[in-house]
Amino acid sequence: MKSMGFGARFSGGVQWNQGATETPGPGTRFSGNVMLPLETVQIERFAVGGSLWLVTAVAWVAATIWVEHDARNVFGRSLPWKTAFVALGAAVFLATYQLGAVALPFAMTGFMLAVVAYVLIRESQAAPGERLIPVAALGDSVQWAIRASGLDSLVQRLRGAGDLPGGVAVSGPAVVLLKKDGSVYGGEKTRGADQELSRAIMAAQGILGDAVTKRATDLHFEPKTGHDIQVRYRIDGMMQTMHTLPADVGRAIISAVKVVGDMDIAEKRRPQDGTFAVLAEGRKFDVRAASGPTNFGEKIALRLLDAGGGIVKGGLTGLGMRDSLVQSLRGIIHRAHGMLIVCGPTGSGKTTTVYGALSEIDVLTRNIVTIEDPIEYRLDNISQTAVNNAADLTFAKILRSTLRQDPDVILVGEVRDKETAEIAMQAALTGHFVFTTLHANDTATTVTRLLDIGIDATLIQSAVTAVLAQRLVRLLCPVCKEAYRPPESLLRRLGLPPDKVPVLYKEVGCPECHGSGFRGRTGIYELMVFDTEIRNLLVGRPSIEMLRNAARKNGMRTLLRSALVKACEGVTSISEAERVTQ
């Protein structure tokens, strides 16, 4: 018998409607009540099968090209991945040629499985910044789906790791503890050597994972009585009590944390500091530990720092600034020389703003050096130095050394004394742009603070380009925030026009925000640019109010006004705006 040929393999042969009352003639078939020529049927089937084959072939070629390029970047070589995909495409072609259209579904399924297998392998080897699948976002979505379906308690029981010793329930991602030298702490050898220590490590990992899931920045283990240790998280700047542990369990966890932080577990009467790292949800967090004695025993506080600096890599645009402020700051930070001082109380996000500004500068054409205590964010192509008072490496001494290293941009983590401030300002006058931070309430008090520590007014006039004050306000939870019509008396007290503010929003509280009514934070800012009028005021001893009035004439929006704008936009509440700016 003569071979049917490649085209005929997709036709499927001659078929007819089994329910027909007439026998079709040669070269015809029934489709419903319509008799079709066999050649038409064969053409239709060939078109469908050929189209599917063509789509598979194009996808195979595109995937092979992408795999070759991607494997070279991720694995450093394209073989054997390219060879495997070329062989797979050849196998698909031969199978469809020999078996016809019936092989296409199997070929397409095998092709998709090969692509999925490659993606999973490359995800396990790729660096966090090169991954295709956002692990943290995927984990959040899965956890949200579990909570929404009401299966979270069942999942915890199935996992068997949802409870701490003492019956305290926690839920969070898998956590890996890293010592200062990068070695993993709490591995198989540790678990086999000491069962009690193993349980303490697992409890510490459970609490740390729970803190990461709840977006906590600080954890406090506080002995309140002789029988209990309270665990509190700082979430969105506010302390919240999360767990109460039996005293023996809490002390065991504190000891495990001190061991991983290279602290002396036998010393409980003197304050100690330690550092370690945590891997959770695909991210690395640097942890600063500080312990000290209390009347009921030893307390330890942990601060979680996002070592990847994800929030600052987006520059100034991701910090909640209005567009006009972003443009003004970009015009300042790209100057060849000068000084930008960022001020605010502890925990107001000063370092984050400074690093956001640094990420706007081209690190490949400019030499950027930072001096910090400690290093909070790690950015590529930037030289970072940590202050070490024990080794007599102070801000002033490191800054003097840095000036001999041909820097273009210098970050001085904090101005704490007259010597550091004077050296930084001299650097700003000699062809360097200097970023620094200062603890002050607003822009005007920053100037008076510099005068108070003994800085000459003429040096401030010449060196300082601008002062940026900031605070962090909590964002209203989008799930439970509630609109209301504000009373006119409130609007008049705040200086808001009643006819232009028809509605405001207030916090309520729900499970998504842990009953607080807020979820997340954003910045409010006050920028004072040193113009001629402000510089002239510095000749004498200006009052804070004189400086504020001059800055307002120059277009400065105060912190309170910035917070009220956020409240009118429905981003935060009036009570939060007033709380932060008091």
Rosetta blueprint (number, residue, H / E / L):
1 M L
2 K L
3 S L
4 M L
5 G L
6 F H
7 G H
8 A H
9 R H
10 F L
11 S L
12 G L
13 G L
14 V L
15 Q L
16 W L
17 N L
18 Q L
19 G L
20 A L
21 T L
22 E L
23 T L
24 P L
25 G L
26 P L
27 G L
28 T E
29 R E
30 F E
31 S E
32 G L
33 N L
34 V E
35 M E
36 L E
37 P E
38 L H
39 E H
40 T H
41 V H
42 Q H
43 I H
44 E H
45 R H
46 F H
47 A H
48 V H
49 G H
50 G H
51 S H
52 L H
53 W H
54 L H
55 V H
56 T H
57 A H
58 V H
59 A H
60 W H
61 V H
62 A H
63 A H
64 T H
65 I H
66 W H
67 V H
68 E H
69 H H
70 D H
71 A H
72 R H
73 N H
74 V H
75 F L
76 G L
77 R L
78 S L
79 L L
80 P L
81 W H
82 K H
83 T H
84 A H
85 F H
86 V H
87 A H
88 L H
89 G H
90 A H
91 A H
92 V H
93 F H
94 L H
95 A H
96 T H
97 Y H
98 Q H
99 L H
100 G H
101 A H
102 V H
103 A H
104 L H
105 P H
106 F H
107 A H
108 M H
109 T H
110 G H
111 F H
112 M H
113 L H
114 A H
115 V H
116 V H
117 A H
118 Y H
119 V H
120 L H
121 I H
122 R H
123 E H
124 S H
125 Q H
126 A L
127 A L
128 P H
129 G H
130 E H
131 R L
132 L L
133 I L
134 P L
135 V H
136 A H
137 A H
138 L H
139 G H
140 D H
141 S H
142 V H
143 Q H
144 W H
145 A H
146 I H
147 R H
148 A H
149 S H
150 G L
151 L L
152 D H
153 S H
154 L H
155 V H
156 Q H
157 R H
158 L H
159 R H
160 G L
161 A L
162 G L
163 D E
164 L E
165 P L
166 G L
167 G L
168 V E
169 A E
170 V L
171 S L
172 G L
173 P L
174 A L
175 V E
176 V E
177 L E
178 L E
179 K L
180 K L
181 D L
182 G L
183 S L
184 V E
185 Y E
186 G L
187 G L
188 E H
189 K H
190 T H
191 R H
192 G H
193 A H
194 D L
195 Q H
196 E H
197 L H
198 S H
199 R H
200 A H
201 I H
202 M H
203 A H
204 A H
205 Q H
206 G H
207 I H
208 L H
209 G H
210 D H
211 A H
212 V H
213 T H
214 K L
215 R L
216 A E
217 T E
218 D E
219 L E
220 H E
221 F E
222 E E
223 P E
224 K L
225 T L
226 G L
227 H L
228 D E
229 I E
230 Q E
231 V E
232 R E
233 Y E
234 R E
235 I E
236 D L
237 G L
238 M E
239 M E
240 Q E
241 T E
242 M E
243 H E
244 T E
245 L E
246 P E
247 A H
248 D H
249 V H
250 G H
251 R H
252 A H
253 I H
254 I H
255 S H
256 A H
257 V H
258 K H
259 V H
260 V H
261 G L
262 D L
263 M L
264 D L
265 I L
266 A L
267 E L
268 K L
269 R L
270 R L
271 P L
272 Q E
273 D E
274 G E
275 T E
276 F E
277 A E
278 V E
279 L E
280 A E
281 E L
282 G L
283 R E
284 K E
285 F E
286 D E
287 V E
288 R E
289 A E
290 A E
291 S E
292 G E
293 P E
294 T E
295 N L
296 F L
297 G E
298 E E
299 K E
300 I E
301 A E
302 L E
303 R E
304 L E
305 L E
306 D E
307 A L
308 G L
309 G L
310 G L
311 I L
312 V L
313 K L
314 G L
315 G H
316 L H
317 T H
318 G H
319 L H
320 G L
321 M L
322 R L
323 D H
324 S H
325 L H
326 V H
327 Q H
328 S H
329 L H
330 R H
331 G H
332 I H
333 I H
334 H L
335 R L
336 A L
337 H L
338 G E
339 M E
340 L E
341 I E
342 V E
343 C E
344 G L
345 P L
346 T L
347 G L
348 S L
349 G L
350 K H
351 T H
352 T H
353 T H
354 V H
355 Y H
356 G H
357 A H
358 L H
359 S L
360 E L
361 I L
362 D L
363 V L
364 L L
365 T L
366 R L
367 N L
368 I E
369 V E
370 T E
371 I E
372 E E
373 D L
374 P L
375 I L
376 E L
377 Y L
378 R L
379 L L
380 D L
381 N L
382 I L
383 S E
384 Q E
385 T E
386 A E
387 V L
388 N E
389 N H
390 A H
391 A H
392 D L
393 L E
394 T L
395 F H
396 A H
397 K H
398 I H
399 L H
400 R H
401 S H
402 T H
403 L H
404 R H
405 Q H
406 D L
407 P L
408 D L
409 V E
410 I E
411 L E
412 V E
413 G L
414 E L
415 V L
416 R L
417 D L
418 K H
419 E H
420 T H
421 A H
422 E H
423 I H
424 A H
425 M H
426 Q H
427 A H
428 A H
429 L H
430 T L
431 G L
432 H L
433 F E
434 V E
435 F E
436 T E
437 T E
438 L E
439 H L
440 A L
441 N L
442 D L
443 T H
444 A H
445 T H
446 T H
447 V H
448 T H
449 R H
450 L H
451 L H
452 D H
453 I L
454 G L
455 I L
456 D L
457 A H
458 T H
459 L H
460 I H
461 Q H
462 S H
463 A H
464 V L
465 T L
466 A E
467 V E
468 L E
469 A E
470 Q E
471 R E
472 L E
473 V E
474 R E
475 L E
476 L E
477 C L
478 P L
479 V L
480 C L
481 K L
482 E E
483 A E
484 Y E
485 R L
486 P L
487 P L
488 E H
489 S H
490 L H
491 L H
492 R H
493 R H
494 L H
495 G L
496 L L
497 P L
498 P H
499 D H
500 K H
501 V L
502 P L
503 V L
504 L E
505 Y E
506 K E
507 E L
508 V L
509 G L
510 C L
511 P H
512 E H
513 C H
514 H L
515 G L
516 S L
517 G L
518 F E
519 R E
520 G E
521 R E
522 T E
523 G E
524 I E
525 Y E
526 E E
527 L E
528 M E
529 V E
530 F L
531 D L
532 T H
533 E H
534 I H
535 R H
536 N H
537 L H
538 L L
539 V L
540 G L
541 R L
542 P L
543 S L
544 I H
545 E H
546 M H
547 L H
548 R H
549 N H
550 A H
551 A H
552 R H
553 K H
554 N L
555 G L
556 M L
557 R L
558 T L
559 L H
560 L H
561 R H
562 S H
563 A H
564 L H
565 V H
566 K H
567 A H
568 C H
569 E L
570 G L
571 V L
572 T L
573 S L
574 I H
575 S H
576 E H
577 A H
578 E H
579 R H
580 V H
581 T H
582 Q L
